[in-house]
Each structure stands twice: as C-alpha cells, then as structure tokens.
Amino acid sequence: VDTGSLIWGAGSVQPDWASEGVVSWAVGPEGRVEFRATASDRDWQNSRGSWFWNQGTVRQVGESTRLRFLNLNVTNDGVWEVLAGHAEVLGGWVQSGRLSVADGASLRVSDDQGPPVSLAPGAVMEGAGAISFRRTPTRLAGRFAVSGGALFESLAVEITGALEPGAGSLTDRKSTLLNSSHANISY
C-alpha cells in the first residue's frame, strides 16, 4: 500500500503457500492500513520469516477481540495504533516510529525464533493499554510510556531509554517490580 487505504475486517489473510520465498507486506509513507476487529478472532497467517514494514499508519479498531499476526516480523517506522481489542504478534518487533496502545487494548509480542524486540532511540511506545513481551529478547532504547502495564517474560531485557510506566505496573518474568533505575537488566 503506497498511498490510499487497505481495510481488513473479515476472514483470515494468508499468502499463496505455493509461492517460494518469504512473504513481505509494506505500507508506504502515505499508506494506511486499518484492521477491524469483529466478534471473533482473526488471523493474519504468514510463512516463517515474513516481514510487515510500516512507514505509514496502521490502526486496529473495532470490537474487543484478538487479531493475531502469525509468523510475522514487524518493522514499524511509522505510526501503529491499537485502538481496540488485543493484537498478538508471533514474530519480532523492530521500531523507530511510534506505537500507541489505547486504554482497554493490548499488544503481545511473542517468539523465540524471530529478531529481538527493539525500540530505537527516539522511538516511542506509549498509551493507557498494556504491552507484553514473551520469549523474545527485548531492547528498549527509546521512550517507553505504557500506563496500562507491561509484562516482560523475555529471554533478556535491556532498558537504556526513558522508562515512564506511569500508573501501570511493570514486571519482569519473575514478577519483580522494575523501575527506571533498573537500566540494562539482563538474565
């Protein structure tokens, strides 16, 4: 999607399994993708190692159900907003842009075979919703301001950026409260 919009609101999306190689999805700087959560869970199924590169705007709206992005490594250089429901990425998450998770919404990134979760310097993860990272190394060098809570069940966590959890809890896999004085946490 270079310019204009793509709206996905029903059924599951799968690439053509007969094709060879890795599937890649791209949203250009002027592009917009809207995922509409409905009354049931939805899957965006990909082959292992597939990439979704966002330079534009991606929004998840609708009801409070789960959208699962399976076997997908996300590079978010634009704006990604989880405004409703629950998003689950089974893959990696690399970000230099902005992620916002609204109150009552959540994002979970989980995969021990994808690239590490990485928040670059200058990038932002924020909002009143909740974020969790499971089975993936996590490096946060940008601004992390999630007030709905953050759970780290990661293989390793390194926090060198601005940690502003607000009123939300911030726990690691051992349920130990973390705060901004815990820079460079590693197991």
C-alpha angles and dihedrals in degrees: 000000000000097000132356128031141300117197121193116187111145140041128003126297119224132169122237102277091202092067120092127235133023124323116234129190122195135190112195125219092270095038128105130197122189122194111199113203112212135184093296138044118274129205129209098197121198139168116263111281097025119149134217109196115192120192094152131041128311120184133183111203138159133057128000100268133115128271112194122201102198124202091353129138110205125209108189111192092151134040122310117183126186099195098164140010129009126302121201122190116194096196138042132315123210117176140185094153133060130293120190124187115193126221110285093017128100144194125207123187115193132168135112093197101051129078117288121272104260130186107190124216108279093024121117136216109183148145146094093277129087132265128193133184118201130184095350132102109250129207119182113187097148132063114304111189109158112152097180092069137273127226123198114197088158133145088235134355125204118181116185100144134074110304111199109162093165114192094342127097122252115201137169126218090276090055092246116151111245127201137178092278090067098083119164097018111183136167 
